[in-house]
Amino acid sequence: MTHPTGWGLIGASNVAREWIVDAIRTQPGGEVRAVLSSDAGRGAAFAQANGIAYHTTSLQDLLSRPDIDAVYISTGNRLHFEQTIAAARAGKHVMCEKPLALSVEHASEMVRVCNHAGVVLGTNHHLRNAATHMAIHGLIEDGRIGGLIAARVFHANFLAAALQGWRVKDQDGGVILDSTIHDIDTLRFLFDENPVSAFAMTQSGRLARDGIEDGIMAVLRFPGDVLVQIHGGYTTPFSPGGIEIMGERGVIIGRDCMSQQPIGTVSVRDADGEHEIPLKHHNLYHRAFGLFTSAIHGDGRPAATGEDGVASLAIALALRESARTGREIGINVP
Ligand code: NDP
């Protein structure tokens, strides 16, 4: 039986317009019933452009609606904390954008309050939903390349002019909390582990200002002495995104797979040569919202839980601290 799920959008954002309205409506019974914007005109325009019947500037107004079961929060990063807490206390399930919050303490509190309220908290880390990364996870789990030794992630591109706002101007922007945090979540998903320490150097000044980073080279050490290198950035046009996982018996190569789009290839290179793994691509956000919807109806868990969001944030903040202090930072995921 299909359960109807009424959604409220908290944030008249680009990601909601581009991906999430569609991902909600793709779910059987999924309806977007209201949108909240801090600006009445922007909310009205967003509602009209996306066929949403109701818009409001009041969080309490949106949260008091009985026809809203779940909210999707995609406001500026500094608002996620208080909006999630308010939504949970109003009994609404929460799919929150990354970073969950700006501190590990706040993110952990979000998990605690959602658990206490009996609502599901998901973190919208989309990449672990990609057919490419699911295939890579399966290959690692099956021992296809033997014990892991090292990995490289390339996830640097050129930030489109339309996105050169808070990402490069606000202290809660920067490439680490915007993009590298997705790489971190993906690595946690692929390895089923958290790294134990982090080291990073960052760049600033090409697109971002005031010390906000627009490029990063980072190293994470995972248990078992597995080293991972990450390159992220906003300033390098034409750079393809990819990942390579090096094991004792071979290499897994993911090409064009650090993307919101359902694209990319995965191959294994070993003593038998290079073989492409057959993939069936699907929309990453459709899968994420499908799993989340099932979870709020009592079946399974979100692709990335609130706890995953806390962990990825803790690791991302360790990279920031390393870049600021020049030291390797030990990681303790709560
Ligand atoms: P936007 O800049 O589009 O929206 C963020 C907020 O900015 C909105 O809530 C809105 O406030 C305000 N805003 C939007 N347009 C304008 C405008 N023209 N003038 C002034 N303010 C405006 O952000 P994104 O969609 O890029 O990102 C939103 C969140 O989603 C972030 O947390 C980001 O990290 C995350 N994100 C996640 C992605 C993923 O794949 N998981 C992809 C992209 C972003 P109001 O609601 O009050 O109108």
Residues whose N, C-alpha, C, O or C-beta is under 5 A from the ligand:
A	BS01	NDP	G11 A12 S13 N14 V15 A16 L36 S37 S38 D39 R42 S74 T75 G76 N77 E97 K98 P99 N124 H126
